[in-house]
Amino acid sequence: QLHLADDKFISFVPHVYAVAEKALWISDDETCFSLVEIACRIALQSQHVDVAYNLCHERLKATEESTNTRRRWRALYDMGLAFEWMVKPQEAHTQYMKALQLLESTDEISMTRGFGLVLDRLAHCYEEQQMFTEAESLYQRLISLLYEQPNINACEISAVLNNLAMNYERSGRIGQAIDIYGQALEVMTSDARTD
């Protein structure tokens, strides 16, 4: 894990950006692409939105003809994150929808985590636009997806239930929100009892 609070690491960030930008033009190699992805993440997490946008945009262009599904959906996802940081929920929504369509077109089981990430951010975009019913549908789809996994992760399920409850609360459905908060708590406490 990268610790952004570490002063030595922060001072290294500009070098990562520079290498990542050059890597896009040098090679299509997985290592270079991974470096660009890391730089995008660092830029987003450290709130260097302009740098993140430029890197994400270049990365997205580099994947336009790619047959590598993981690269393409990650580039679309990160571009969505950059737009969210720029407070452009409609543009973020467009990127997340493209990522979701790409993930839906593959049968690779390794893409399941991608579905979760994209559905969660897409639901958040809908909430930002006061589209609570659309967000609710995505949260419910995500909960179903998580329950279908061979190794059920109670923390993830509880977090999504919590997001769904907040969605209900924000849309004025307090009774439903209370019920879902209770379910989220039950999932966490039942998991704690089995440990």
C-alpha positions as CSV (number, residue, x, y, z in Angstrom):
1,Q,0.0,0.0,0.0
2,L,1.1,3.5,-0.7
3,H,1.0,6.0,2.1
4,L,0.3,9.4,0.8
5,A,0.9,11.0,4.2
6,D,4.6,9.9,4.0
7,D,6.7,13.1,3.2
8,K,9.3,11.0,1.3
9,F,6.6,9.5,-0.9
10,I,4.9,12.9,-1.5
11,S,8.2,14.3,-2.7
12,F,8.4,11.3,-5.2
13,V,5.0,12.0,-6.7
14,P,6.1,14.5,-9.4
15,H,8.7,11.9,-10.7
16,V,5.9,9.3,-10.9
17,Y,3.8,11.7,-13.0
18,A,6.7,12.4,-15.3
19,V,7.7,8.8,-15.8
20,A,4.0,7.8,-16.3
21,E,3.5,10.4,-19.0
22,K,6.5,9.2,-20.9
23,A,5.5,5.6,-20.4
24,L,2.4,6.1,-22.4
25,W,4.4,7.0,-25.5
26,I,7.3,4.5,-25.0
27,S,5.4,1.2,-24.8
28,D,2.2,-0.6,-24.5
29,D,3.8,-2.9,-22.0
30,E,1.7,-3.9,-18.9
31,T,4.3,-2.5,-16.5
32,C,4.2,1.0,-18.2
33,F,0.5,0.9,-18.2
34,S,0.4,0.0,-14.5
35,L,2.7,2.9,-13.7
36,V,0.3,5.3,-15.5
37,E,-2.6,3.7,-13.5
38,I,-0.7,4.2,-10.2
39,A,0.1,7.8,-11.2
40,C,-3.6,8.5,-11.9
41,R,-4.5,7.0,-8.6
42,I,-1.9,9.1,-6.8
43,A,-3.1,12.3,-8.6
44,L,-6.7,11.6,-7.7
45,Q,-6.0,10.8,-4.0
46,S,-3.7,13.8,-3.6
47,Q,-6.4,16.0,-5.3
48,H,-4.2,17.1,-8.2
49,V,-7.3,17.0,-10.4
50,D,-5.7,18.7,-13.4
51,V,-2.8,16.2,-13.4
52,A,-5.2,13.3,-12.8
53,Y,-7.5,14.4,-15.7
54,N,-4.6,14.7,-18.2
55,L,-3.2,11.3,-17.2
56,C,-6.6,9.6,-17.3
57,H,-7.4,11.2,-20.6
58,E,-4.1,10.0,-22.2
59,R,-4.6,6.6,-20.6
60,L,-8.1,6.4,-22.0
61,K,-6.8,7.3,-25.5
62,A,-4.1,4.6,-25.2
63,T,-6.8,1.9,-24.5
64,E,-9.2,2.9,-27.3
65,E,-8.1,0.0,-29.6
66,S,-7.1,-2.3,-26.7
67,T,-8.5,-5.8,-26.4
68,N,-7.4,-5.9,-22.8
69,T,-10.8,-5.5,-20.9
70,R,-9.1,-4.8,-17.6
71,R,-7.1,-1.9,-18.9
72,R,-10.0,-0.4,-20.7
73,W,-12.6,-0.5,-17.9
74,R,-10.0,0.7,-15.4
75,A,-9.2,3.7,-17.7
76,L,-12.9,4.5,-18.0
77,Y,-13.4,4.1,-14.3
78,D,-10.5,6.4,-13.4
79,M,-11.7,9.0,-15.9
80,G,-15.0,8.8,-14.1
81,L,-13.3,9.5,-10.8
82,A,-11.5,12.4,-12.3
83,F,-14.7,13.9,-13.5
84,E,-16.3,13.4,-10.1
85,W,-13.4,15.3,-8.5
86,M,-14.1,18.0,-11.1
87,V,-17.7,18.0,-9.9
88,K,-19.0,16.9,-13.3
89,P,-21.4,14.1,-12.4
90,Q,-22.9,13.8,-15.9
91,E,-19.5,13.3,-17.5
92,A,-18.5,10.8,-14.8
93,H,-21.8,9.0,-15.4
94,T,-20.9,8.6,-19.1
95,Q,-17.5,7.1,-18.3
96,Y,-19.0,4.7,-15.7
97,M,-21.7,3.6,-18.1
98,K,-19.1,2.8,-20.7
99,A,-17.1,0.8,-18.1
100,L,-20.2,-1.0,-17.1
101,Q,-21.2,-1.9,-20.7
102,L,-17.6,-3.2,-21.2
103,L,-17.7,-5.3,-18.1
104,E,-21.2,-6.7,-19.0
105,S,-19.8,-7.8,-22.4
106,T,-17.2,-10.2,-20.7
107,D,-17.6,-13.5,-19.0
108,E,-14.4,-13.2,-17.1
109,I,-15.0,-14.0,-13.4
110,S,-12.0,-11.8,-12.5
111,M,-14.1,-8.7,-13.6
112,T,-16.6,-9.2,-10.7
113,R,-14.7,-6.6,-8.5
114,G,-14.9,-4.2,-11.4
115,F,-18.7,-4.5,-11.5
116,G,-18.8,-3.6,-7.8
117,L,-16.6,-0.6,-8.1
118,V,-18.4,0.8,-11.2
119,L,-21.9,0.1,-9.9
120,D,-21.1,1.9,-6.6
121,R,-19.7,5.0,-8.3
122,L,-22.5,5.1,-10.8
123,A,-25.0,5.0,-8.0
124,H,-23.2,7.8,-6.3
125,C,-23.4,9.9,-9.6
126,Y,-27.2,9.3,-9.7
127,E,-27.5,10.4,-6.1
128,E,-25.5,13.6,-6.9
129,Q,-28.1,14.3,-9.6
130,Q,-31.0,13.6,-7.2
131,M,-31.8,10.4,-9.2
132,F,-32.5,8.3,-6.1
133,T,-34.6,5.5,-7.8
134,E,-31.8,4.8,-10.3
135,A,-29.2,4.8,-7.5
136,E,-31.4,2.4,-5.5
137,S,-31.6,0.0,-8.4
138,L,-27.8,-0.1,-8.7
139,Y,-27.2,-0.6,-5.0
140,Q,-29.7,-3.5,-5.0
141,R,-27.9,-5.0,-8.0
142,L,-24.6,-4.7,-6.2
143,I,-25.9,-6.3,-3.1
144,S,-27.2,-9.3,-5.1
145,L,-23.8,-9.5,-6.9
146,L,-22.0,-9.6,-3.5
147,Y,-24.2,-12.3,-2.1
148,E,-23.5,-14.4,-5.2
149,Q,-19.8,-14.5,-4.5
150,P,-18.2,-17.7,-3.2
151,N,-16.6,-15.8,-0.3
152,I,-19.2,-13.5,1.0
153,N,-17.6,-10.3,2.4
154,A,-19.9,-9.0,5.2
155,C,-18.0,-5.7,5.4
156,E,-18.7,-4.9,1.7
157,I,-22.3,-6.0,2.0
158,S,-22.8,-3.9,5.1
159,A,-21.2,-0.9,3.4
160,V,-23.5,-1.1,0.4
161,L,-26.5,-1.6,2.6
162,N,-25.4,1.5,4.5
163,N,-25.2,3.4,1.1
164,L,-28.6,2.2,0.2
165,A,-30.0,3.3,3.5
166,M,-28.5,6.8,3.1
167,N,-30.0,6.9,-0.4
168,Y,-33.4,6.2,1.2
169,E,-32.8,8.8,3.9
170,R,-31.8,11.5,1.3
171,S,-34.9,10.8,-0.7
172,G,-37.1,11.2,2.4
173,R,-37.9,7.5,2.8
174,I,-37.0,7.4,6.5
175,G,-38.8,4.1,7.3
176,Q,-37.1,2.2,4.6
177,A,-33.8,3.8,5.6
178,I,-34.2,2.6,9.2
179,D,-34.9,-0.9,8.0
180,I,-31.9,-1.1,5.8
181,Y,-29.6,0.4,8.5
182,G,-30.8,-2.4,10.7
183,Q,-30.0,-5.0,8.0
184,A,-26.5,-3.5,7.6
185,L,-26.0,-3.7,11.4
186,E,-27.3,-7.3,11.4
187,V,-24.9,-8.4,8.6
188,M,-21.9,-6.9,10.6
189,T,-22.9,-8.4,13.9
190,S,-23.7,-11.8,12.5
191,D,-20.3,-11.9,10.8
192,A,-18.6,-10.9,14.1
193,R,-20.4,-13.7,15.9
194,T,-19.1,-16.3,13.4
195,D,-15.5,-15.1,13.7
